[in-house]
Amino acid sequence: MNLYSGGKRKFKNRIKSNEEIQSMHLSDECSKGIKLILEERGLWKNGLKRICSKCKAHSSTKDDCYTIRILSLQPDFVTQKLLIQEIIESQGHKVIFYSKFHCELNFIEQF
């Protein structure tokens, strides 16, 4: 997701914590940027960057350091399932993701 609006990617509308629906697209069908989404939620602060170079080098210790972190901590973004997971589950199947970089946990590796 870009910091500024534009682009052709399609995102699902969100339901904010106050049960209000937030459109993820502008009237011309371009996707909203992170800045506009945070402004609509009252979370934008001047000087925020898309990602913090210090936090990128180390694990983030602050919750309001950069825009991606702020957005990723919003309840409606935390509970969002991956598109592939939603498609599979809509067909009545279960999805089980294994931990990344731990192939020994995947039973298929034993064969």
OpenMM code with the backbone's topology and positions (N, CA, C; nanometers):
from openmm import Vec3, app, unit

residues = "MET ASN LEU TYR SER GLY GLY LYS ARG LYS PHE LYS ASN ARG ILE LYS SER ASN GLU GLU ILE GLN SER MET HIS LEU SER ASP GLU CYS SER LYS GLY ILE LYS LEU ILE LEU GLU GLU ARG GLY LEU TRP LYS ASN GLY LEU LYS ARG ILE CYS SER LYS CYS LYS ALA HIS SER SER THR LYS ASP ASP CYS TYR THR ILE ARG ILE LEU SER LEU GLN PRO ASP PHE VAL THR GLN LYS LEU LEU ILE GLN GLU ILE ILE GLU SER GLN GLY HIS LYS VAL ILE PHE TYR SER LYS PHE HIS CYS GLU LEU ASN PHE ILE GLU GLN PHE".split()
positions = [
    Vec3(0.0845, -0.1170, 0.0000),
    Vec3(0.0000, 0.0000, 0.0000),
    Vec3(0.0896, 0.1240, 0.0000),
    Vec3(0.0568, 0.2183, -0.0852),
    Vec3(0.1367, 0.3396, -0.0975),
    Vec3(0.1018, 0.4411, 0.0121),
    Vec3(0.1944, 0.5316, 0.0355),
    Vec3(0.1690, 0.6378, 0.1324),
    Vec3(0.0649, 0.7347, 0.0785),
    Vec3(0.0729, 0.7650, -0.0504),
    Vec3(-0.0198, 0.8590, -0.1123),
    Vec3(-0.1184, 0.7857, -0.2022),
    Vec3(-0.2338, 0.8450, -0.2233),
    Vec3(-0.3405, 0.7829, -0.3010),
    Vec3(-0.3012, 0.7641, -0.4464),
    Vec3(-0.3630, 0.6672, -0.5076),
    Vec3(-0.3386, 0.6347, -0.6474),
    Vec3(-0.3091, 0.4875, -0.6612),
    Vec3(-0.3043, 0.4431, -0.7812),
    Vec3(-0.2752, 0.3020, -0.8046),
    Vec3(-0.4010, 0.2249, -0.8380),
    Vec3(-0.3816, 0.1073, -0.8910),
    Vec3(-0.4928, 0.0263, -0.9404),
    Vec3(-0.5301, -0.0891, -0.8488),
    Vec3(-0.4528, -0.1138, -0.7442),
    Vec3(-0.4829, -0.2280, -0.6572),
    Vec3(-0.6176, -0.2102, -0.5913),
    Vec3(-0.6883, -0.3191, -0.5747),
    Vec3(-0.8199, -0.3169, -0.5127),
    Vec3(-0.8094, -0.3678, -0.3695),
    Vec3(-0.8659, -0.2935, -0.2780),
    Vec3(-0.8689, -0.3325, -0.1377),
    Vec3(-1.0140, -0.3391, -0.0919),
    Vec3(-1.0411, -0.4242, 0.0042),
    Vec3(-1.1756, -0.4337, 0.0578),
    Vec3(-1.2030, -0.3150, 0.1496),
    Vec3(-1.3278, -0.2692, 0.1495),
    Vec3(-1.3661, -0.1649, 0.2438),
    Vec3(-1.3513, -0.2186, 0.3852),
    Vec3(-1.3240, -0.1312, 0.4792),
    Vec3(-1.2974, -0.1709, 0.6168),
    Vec3(-1.4123, -0.1289, 0.7063),
    Vec3(-1.4311, -0.1978, 0.8154),
    Vec3(-1.5270, -0.1578, 0.9178),
    Vec3(-1.4448, -0.1146, 1.0377),
    Vec3(-1.4464, 0.0164, 1.0652),
    Vec3(-1.3659, 0.0721, 1.1735),
    Vec3(-1.4229, 0.0304, 1.3084),
    Vec3(-1.3492, 0.0568, 1.4141),
    Vec3(-1.3893, 0.0154, 1.5482),
    Vec3(-1.5219, 0.0762, 1.5919),
    Vec3(-1.5602, 0.1905, 1.5332),
    Vec3(-1.6883, 0.2516, 1.5683),
    Vec3(-1.8010, 0.2009, 1.4778),
    Vec3(-1.7780, 0.0881, 1.4081),
    Vec3(-1.8736, 0.0228, 1.3194),
    Vec3(-1.9025, 0.1024, 1.1921),
    Vec3(-1.8264, 0.2066, 1.1648),
    Vec3(-1.8422, 0.2863, 1.0437),
    Vec3(-1.7630, 0.2217, 0.9308),
    Vec3(-1.8209, 0.2192, 0.8116),
    Vec3(-1.7524, 0.1616, 0.6960),
    Vec3(-1.6602, 0.2668, 0.6351),
    Vec3(-1.5362, 0.2288, 0.6119),
    Vec3(-1.4394, 0.3175, 0.5495),
    Vec3(-1.4070, 0.2634, 0.4113),
    Vec3(-1.4377, 0.3441, 0.3090),
    Vec3(-1.4055, 0.3050, 0.1728),
    Vec3(-1.2545, 0.3100, 0.1538),
    Vec3(-1.2027, 0.2146, 0.0824),
    Vec3(-1.0591, 0.2097, 0.0575),
    Vec3(-1.0242, 0.2635, -0.0811),
    Vec3(-1.1245, 0.3235, -0.1492),
    Vec3(-1.1042, 0.3760, -0.2839),
    Vec3(-1.1597, 0.5164, -0.2957),
    Vec3(-1.1010, 0.5941, -0.3830),
    Vec3(-1.1510, 0.7272, -0.4141),
    Vec3(-1.2644, 0.7137, -0.5158),
    Vec3(-1.3321, 0.8243, -0.5448),
    Vec3(-1.4449, 0.8202, -0.6377),
    Vec3(-1.4035, 0.7763, -0.7784),
    Vec3(-1.2767, 0.7961, -0.8159),
    Vec3(-1.2296, 0.7536, -0.9483),
    Vec3(-1.1764, 0.6097, -0.9476),
    Vec3(-1.2064, 0.5347, -0.8410),
    Vec3(-1.1686, 0.3941, -0.8250),
    Vec3(-1.0201, 0.3707, -0.7989),
    Vec3(-0.9426, 0.4762, -0.7815),
    Vec3(-0.8033, 0.4591, -0.7400),
    Vec3(-0.8018, 0.4263, -0.5912),
    Vec3(-0.7026, 0.3496, -0.5492),
    Vec3(-0.6958, 0.3136, -0.4077),
    Vec3(-0.6440, 0.4308, -0.3246),
    Vec3(-0.6959, 0.4392, -0.2024),
    Vec3(-0.6506, 0.5430, -0.1105),
    Vec3(-0.5121, 0.5073, -0.0589),
    Vec3(-0.4352, 0.6086, -0.0252),
    Vec3(-0.3047, 0.5868, 0.0336),
    Vec3(-0.3146, 0.5776, 0.1854),
    Vec3(-0.2084, 0.5335, 0.2472),
    Vec3(-0.2057, 0.5179, 0.3924),
    Vec3(-0.2314, 0.6519, 0.4613),
    Vec3(-0.1743, 0.7599, 0.4067),
    Vec3(-0.1916, 0.8915, 0.4679),
    Vec3(-0.3392, 0.9287, 0.4762),
    Vec3(-0.4126, 0.9136, 0.3684),
    Vec3(-0.5546, 0.9495, 0.3671),
    Vec3(-0.6356, 0.8607, 0.4610),
    Vec3(-0.6035, 0.7332, 0.4655),
    Vec3(-0.6740, 0.6414, 0.5552),
    Vec3(-0.6521, 0.6825, 0.7007),
    Vec3(-0.5268, 0.7129, 0.7359),
    Vec3(-0.4978, 0.7556, 0.8730),
    Vec3(-0.5612, 0.8908, 0.9045),
    Vec3(-0.5653, 0.9818, 0.8069),
    Vec3(-0.6319, 1.1106, 0.8286),
    Vec3(-0.7795, 1.0905, 0.8577),
    Vec3(-0.8460, 1.0034, 0.7834),
    Vec3(-0.9877, 0.9760, 0.8052),
    Vec3(-1.0141, 0.9146, 0.9418),
    Vec3(-0.9172, 0.8452, 0.9948),
    Vec3(-0.9309, 0.7834, 1.1272),
    Vec3(-0.8801, 0.8735, 1.2394),
    Vec3(-0.8274, 0.9893, 1.2038),
    Vec3(-0.7755, 1.0818, 1.3045),
    Vec3(-0.6429, 1.0385, 1.3637),
    Vec3(-0.5657, 0.9603, 1.2894),
    Vec3(-0.4396, 0.9063, 1.3401),
    Vec3(-0.3168, 0.9658, 1.2723),
    Vec3(-0.3359, 1.0542, 1.1744),
    Vec3(-0.2229, 1.1106, 1.1011),
    Vec3(-0.1538, 1.2178, 1.1836),
    Vec3(-0.0211, 1.2137, 1.1856),
    Vec3(0.0615, 1.3170, 1.2481),
    Vec3(0.1619, 1.3643, 1.1445),
    Vec3(0.1836, 1.4939, 1.1389),
    Vec3(0.2809, 1.5476, 1.0434),
    Vec3(0.4184, 1.4879, 1.0689),
    Vec3(0.4899, 1.4616, 0.9621),
    Vec3(0.6255, 1.4090, 0.9729),
    Vec3(0.6346, 1.2578, 0.9702),
    Vec3(0.5205, 1.1883, 0.9694),
    Vec3(0.5254, 1.0425, 0.9635),
    Vec3(0.5769, 0.9966, 0.8280),
    Vec3(0.6551, 0.8908, 0.8301),
    Vec3(0.7049, 0.8295, 0.7071),
    Vec3(0.6352, 0.6962, 0.6882),
    Vec3(0.6452, 0.6439, 0.5665),
    Vec3(0.5830, 0.5144, 0.5381),
    Vec3(0.6456, 0.4058, 0.6251),
    Vec3(0.7783, 0.4089, 0.6346),
    Vec3(0.8486, 0.3121, 0.7188),
    Vec3(0.9679, 0.3820, 0.7825),
    Vec3(0.9999, 0.3432, 0.9028),
    Vec3(1.1097, 0.4029, 0.9785),
    Vec3(1.2369, 0.3208, 0.9555),
    Vec3(1.3446, 0.3870, 0.9154),
    Vec3(1.4691, 0.3148, 0.8871),
    Vec3(1.5257, 0.2492, 1.0126),
    Vec3(1.5093, 0.3130, 1.1273),
    Vec3(1.5581, 0.2529, 1.2526),
    Vec3(1.4786, 0.1278, 1.2864),
    Vec3(1.3462, 0.1349, 1.2716),
    Vec3(1.2618, 0.0196, 1.3021),
    Vec3(1.2796, -0.0913, 1.1996),
    Vec3(1.3133, -0.0541, 1.0768),
    Vec3(1.3370, -0.1544, 0.9734),
    Vec3(1.4627, -0.2351, 1.0048),
    Vec3(1.5630, -0.1694, 1.0610),
    Vec3(1.6879, -0.2361, 1.0956),
    Vec3(1.6730, -0.3231, 1.2207),
    Vec3(1.5855, -0.2822, 1.3101),
    Vec3(1.5608, -0.3547, 1.4357),
    Vec3(1.4112, -0.3728, 1.4505),
    Vec3(1.3699, -0.4564, 1.5417),
    Vec3(1.2256, -0.4705, 1.5614),
    Vec3(1.1698, -0.3431, 1.6240),
    Vec3(1.0502, -0.3085, 1.5829),
    Vec3(0.9879, -0.1837, 1.6268),
    Vec3(0.9538, -0.1896, 1.7754),
    Vec3(0.9832, -0.0807, 1.8450),
    Vec3(0.9501, -0.0726, 1.9872),
    Vec3(0.8404, 0.0287, 2.0128),
    Vec3(0.8092, 0.1109, 1.9121),
    Vec3(0.7065, 0.2126, 1.9282),
    Vec3(0.5873, 0.1793, 1.8393),
    Vec3(0.4682, 0.2131, 1.8849),
    Vec3(0.3479, 0.1834, 1.8080),
    Vec3(0.3074, 0.2961, 1.7143),
    Vec3(0.3699, 0.4130, 1.7254),
    Vec3(0.3285, 0.5260, 1.6425),
    Vec3(0.4463, 0.5880, 1.5683),
    Vec3(0.5445, 0.5074, 1.5345),
    Vec3(0.6672, 0.5560, 1.4727),
    Vec3(0.6517, 0.5795, 1.3229),
    Vec3(0.5795, 0.4918, 1.2534),
    Vec3(0.5656, 0.5049, 1.1092),
    Vec3(0.4276, 0.4534, 1.0664),
    Vec3(0.3851, 0.4940, 0.9463),
    Vec3(0.2470, 0.4721, 0.9038),
    Vec3(0.2079, 0.3258, 0.8912),
    Vec3(0.2962, 0.2424, 0.8377),
    Vec3(0.2616, 0.1008, 0.8216),
    Vec3(0.2363, 0.0366, 0.9573),
    Vec3(0.3151, 0.0721, 1.0561),
    Vec3(0.2979, 0.0171, 1.1915),
    Vec3(0.1640, 0.0607, 1.2507),
    Vec3(0.1311, 0.1891, 1.2383),
    Vec3(0.0054, 0.2405, 1.2933),
    Vec3(-0.1124, 0.1682, 1.2290),
    Vec3(-0.1094, 0.1565, 1.0971),
    Vec3(-0.2188, 0.0925, 1.0253),
    Vec3(-0.2274, -0.0561, 1.0581),
    Vec3(-0.1148, -0.1224, 1.0711),
    Vec3(-0.1152, -0.2661, 1.0983),
    Vec3(-0.1671, -0.2994, 1.2374),
    Vec3(-0.1705, -0.2025, 1.3275),
    Vec3(-0.2207, -0.2259, 1.4627),
    Vec3(-0.3695, -0.1948, 1.4779),
    Vec3(-0.4335, -0.1450, 1.3721),
    Vec3(-0.5766, -0.1166, 1.3774),
    Vec3(-0.6532, -0.2481, 1.3822),
    Vec3(-0.7544, -0.2596, 1.4690),
    Vec3(-0.8250, -0.3874, 1.4876),
    Vec3(-0.8789, -0.4484, 1.3582),
    Vec3(-0.9311, -0.3660, 1.2676),
    Vec3(-0.9864, -0.4219, 1.1446),
    Vec3(-0.8785, -0.4719, 1.0498),
    Vec3(-0.7579, -0.4215, 1.0605),
    Vec3(-0.6480, -0.4709, 0.9777),
    Vec3(-0.5855, -0.5952, 1.0412),
    Vec3(-0.5848, -0.6030, 1.1726),
    Vec3(-0.5288, -0.7191, 1.2424),
    Vec3(-0.6108, -0.8442, 1.2109),
    Vec3(-0.7428, -0.8301, 1.2046),
    Vec3(-0.8289, -0.9463, 1.1846),
    Vec3(-0.8512, -0.9834, 1.0381),
    Vec3(-0.7948, -0.9050, 0.9461),
    Vec3(-0.8137, -0.9320, 0.8032),
    Vec3(-0.7428, -1.0608, 0.7630),
    Vec3(-0.8164, -1.1497, 0.6982),
    Vec3(-0.7585, -1.2737, 0.6469),
    Vec3(-0.6985, -1.2480, 0.5095),
    Vec3(-0.6057, -1.3315, 0.4706),
    Vec3(-0.5483, -1.3257, 0.3369),
    Vec3(-0.6554, -1.3622, 0.2346),
    Vec3(-0.6471, -1.3039, 0.1168),
    Vec3(-0.7456, -1.3301, 0.0126),
    Vec3(-0.7530, -1.4788, -0.0207),
    Vec3(-0.6392, -1.5451, -0.0327),
    Vec3(-0.6384, -1.6876, -0.0653),
    Vec3(-0.7080, -1.7676, 0.0443),
    Vec3(-0.6917, -1.7259, 0.1696),
    Vec3(-0.7568, -1.7935, 0.2813),
    Vec3(-0.9085, -1.7745, 0.2740),
    Vec3(-0.9533, -1.6536, 0.2428),
    Vec3(-1.0973, -1.6289, 0.2317),
    Vec3(-1.1593, -1.7109, 0.1195),
    Vec3(-1.0885, -1.7217, 0.0076),
    Vec3(-1.1404, -1.7987, -0.1061),
    Vec3(-1.1517, -1.9466, -0.0700),
    Vec3(-1.0476, -2.0011, -0.0090),
    Vec3(-1.0480, -2.1435, 0.0276),
    Vec3(-1.1560, -2.1722, 0.1302),
    Vec3(-1.1673, -2.0869, 0.2337),
    Vec3(-1.2676, -2.1091, 0.3375),
    Vec3(-1.4093, -2.0910, 0.2857),
    Vec3(-1.4279, -2.0042, 0.1852),
    Vec3(-1.5621, -1.9863, 0.1282),
    Vec3(-1.6089, -2.1127, 0.0555),
    Vec3(-1.5156, -2.1995, 0.0185),
    Vec3(-1.5481, -2.3261, -0.0470),
    Vec3(-1.5657, -2.4393, 0.0537),
    Vec3(-1.5581, -2.4056, 0.1841),
    Vec3(-1.5819, -2.5051, 0.2882),
    Vec3(-1.4585, -2.5801, 0.3346),
    Vec3(-1.3408, -2.5335, 0.2982),
    Vec3(-1.2170, -2.5998, 0.3385),
    Vec3(-1.1498, -2.5219, 0.4509),
    Vec3(-1.0562, -2.5880, 0.5179),
    Vec3(-0.9775, -2.5231, 0.6218),
    Vec3(-0.8396, -2.4876, 0.5683),
    Vec3(-0.7825, -2.3814, 0.6206),
    Vec3(-0.6484, -2.3388, 0.5820),
    Vec3(-0.5606, -2.3423, 0.7068),
    Vec3(-0.4492, -2.4113, 0.6965),
    Vec3(-0.3539, -2.4164, 0.8071),
    Vec3(-0.2193, -2.3689, 0.7529),
    Vec3(-0.1715, -2.2581, 0.8052),
    Vec3(-0.0425, -2.2055, 0.7629),
    Vec3(0.0644, -2.2534, 0.8602),
    Vec3(0.1745, -2.2991, 0.8052),
    Vec3(0.2877, -2.3377, 0.8879),
    Vec3(0.3758, -2.2172, 0.9132),
    Vec3(0.4526, -2.2229, 1.0172),
    Vec3(0.5447, -2.1146, 1.0479),
    Vec3(0.6450, -2.0991, 0.9345),
    Vec3(0.6761, -1.9757, 0.9024),
    Vec3(0.7740, -1.9510, 0.7966),
    Vec3(0.9113, -1.9964, 0.8443),
    Vec3(0.9879, -2.0476, 0.7526),
    Vec3(1.1262, -2.0887, 0.7764),
    Vec3(1.1387, -2.2051, 0.8737),
    Vec3(1.0317, -2.2802, 0.8941),
    Vec3(1.0377, -2.3972, 0.9808),
    Vec3(0.9790, -2.5158, 0.9054),
    Vec3(1.0489, -2.5570, 0.7995),
    Vec3(0.9968, -2.6650, 0.7166),
    Vec3(0.9859, -2.7962, 0.7930),
    Vec3(1.0616, -2.8106, 0.9004),
    Vec3(1.0539, -2.9364, 0.9759),
    Vec3(0.9170, -2.9544, 1.0424),
    Vec3(0.8391, -2.8462, 1.0543),
    Vec3(0.7048, -2.8561, 1.1100),
    Vec3(0.6038, -2.9034, 1.0069),
    Vec3(0.6411, -2.9040, 0.8808),
    Vec3(0.5514, -2.9448, 0.7735),
    Vec3(0.5648, -3.0958, 0.7571),
    Vec3(0.4541, -3.1686, 0.7763),
    Vec3(0.4602, -3.3145, 0.7733),
    Vec3(0.5063, -3.3685, 0.6389),
    Vec3(0.4846, -3.2953, 0.5302),
    Vec3(0.5240, -3.3436, 0.3979),
    Vec3(0.6756, -3.3580, 0.3864),
    Vec3(0.7503, -3.2858, 0.4667),
    Vec3(0.8956, -3.2926, 0.4638),
    Vec3(0.9476, -3.4255, 0.5182),
    Vec3(0.8637, -3.5024, 0.5865),
    Vec3(0.9065, -3.6294, 0.6422),
    Vec3(0.9004, -3.7421, 0.5384),
    Vec3(0.8453, -3.7151, 0.4211),
    Vec3(0.8295, -3.8187, 0.3189),
    Vec3(0.9272, -3.8006, 0.2064),
] * unit.nanometer
topology = app.Topology()
chain = topology.addChain("A")
for resn in residues:
    res = topology.addResidue(resn, chain)
    for name in ("N", "CA", "C"):
        topology.addAtom(name, app.Element.getBySymbol(name[0]), res)
